[in-house]
Amino acid sequence: MGRNLIDYKLLGSRIQGGRERLGLSREDVADRVGFGTSYYGKIERGDDKPSLERLVALCIALQIPIGDVLSGVIHTETKFDNRPISNEQYL
């Protein structure tokens, strides 16, 4: 695959929108979830890839359903080869 499966810029934008909707600063959110402000800013800009655990923590803190944050950020046009693996390649 030549491109990321997840659009982290869009993901960050959704997180930023949730923060702004609540009228919170980046520092407020970072404190709520136990992140450094710099790291949190990188997530909002799409410069860092949060783990699933961290993404869930952000969604809870920002009162955003995780499905709303992930909707449209995953590239579904990526094709995967689902053929069974042949044992011959290991012989």
C-alpha positions in Angstrom: 0.0 0.0 0.0 1.4 3.3 -1.0 -0.8 5.5 1.2 -2.0 5.6 4.8 -5.2 3.7 5.5 -6.3 6.4 7.8 -6.6 10.1 7.0 -5.0 11.5 10.2 -5.5 15.2 9.1 -9.3 14.6 9.0 -9.2 12.7 12.2 -7.4 15.6 13.9 -9.8 18.0 12.4 -12.8 16.1 13.9 -11.1 16.1 17.3 -10.4 19.8 17.1 -14.0 20.5 16.2 -15.1 18.5 19.3 -12.8 20.5 21.5 -14.0 23.8 20.0 -17.6 22.8 20.4 -17.0 22.5 24.1 -15.1 25.7 24.3 -12.0 24.1 25.6 -8.4 24.9 25.0 -5.8 22.4 23.9 -4.3 22.5 27.3 -7.7 21.7 28.9 -8.1 18.6 26.8 -4.5 17.5 27.2 -5.0 17.8 31.0 -8.3 15.8 30.9 -6.7 12.9 29.1 -3.2 13.0 30.6 -1.4 14.0 27.4 1.3 16.6 27.0 -0.1 19.7 25.2 2.4 19.4 22.5 1.5 15.8 21.8 -2.2 16.7 21.8 -1.6 19.5 19.3 0.2 17.0 17.0 -2.9 14.8 17.0 -5.2 17.7 16.1 -2.8 18.7 13.2 -2.7 15.1 12.0 1.1 14.9 12.7 0.8 12.1 15.2 -1.1 8.8 15.1 -2.9 8.2 18.4 -3.3 4.6 19.6 -6.8 3.2 19.8 -6.7 3.6 23.6 -5.8 7.3 23.3 -8.4 7.9 20.6 -11.1 6.4 22.8 -9.9 8.6 25.8 -10.2 11.7 23.6 -13.6 10.8 22.4 -14.8 10.2 25.9 -13.3 13.5 27.1 -14.8 15.4 24.2 -18.2 13.6 24.3 -17.9 12.5 20.7 -19.0 9.1 19.6 -16.0 7.3 18.2 -18.0 6.3 15.1 -18.5 10.0 14.3 -14.7 10.7 14.6 -13.8 7.7 12.4 -16.6 8.2 9.8 -14.9 8.8 6.5 -11.3 8.9 7.7 -10.6 5.3 6.7 -9.7 4.7 3.1 -12.0 1.8 2.0 -10.8 1.8 -1.6 -7.6 0.0 -0.5 -7.6 -3.5 -2.0 -6.4 -6.4 0.1 -5.3 -9.8 -1.3 -7.6 -12.2 0.5 -6.4 -15.3 -1.3 -5.4 -18.2 0.9 -1.7 -18.5 1.6 -0.1 -21.4 -0.3 2.2 -23.7 1.7 4.4 -23.9 -1.4 5.9 -20.5 -0.7 7.3 -21.8 2.6 8.8 -25.0 1.1 
